[in-house]
Amino acid sequence: MSLNIIHEQDVKGDQYTGEFSREIKHLSAPWTLGSQNVWVGVINYEPHCTSNMHSHDIQEEVFYCISGSGEVIVGEEKNELKPGTCVYVPPKSLHQIINNTDQVLKVLSAVSPAFEPSQYAKDHKLNEGDKND
């Protein structure tokens, strides 16, 4: 078996515009490295943009703030998100990332079990019409 490895700078991100403007780099997924039980991605939230408030039926998620700052909401709780912050989101918990600054907010996300591409877009209300190729 060969080592499956990928570098962030070599991954072409999916760029979305509009209300939920962000770039999503799928680092480890069934369609990139072949991971079946975990999805790992880097998400760059544009200044003053957010994710939609959403939940995942069976997936648990962990966010780790790499750079920038903002807020994270999980359920009824809101907390500051800054470099080094790690947040666990249980399945079925409403959650949202908010970039309320003038800088890009860069977050690592890990989800288990792994997303399928169509489920990722549906859960995050990302339309192909909002995607820049």
Protein Blocks (a to p, Z undefined) as FASTA:
>chain_A
ZZddddfklpccdddehjkgccdddfbdfklnopakbccddddddehiacdddddfklcc
ddddfbdcddddehjbccdddehiacdddehiacddddfbfbdcdddddddddddfklmm
mmnopafklpcZZ
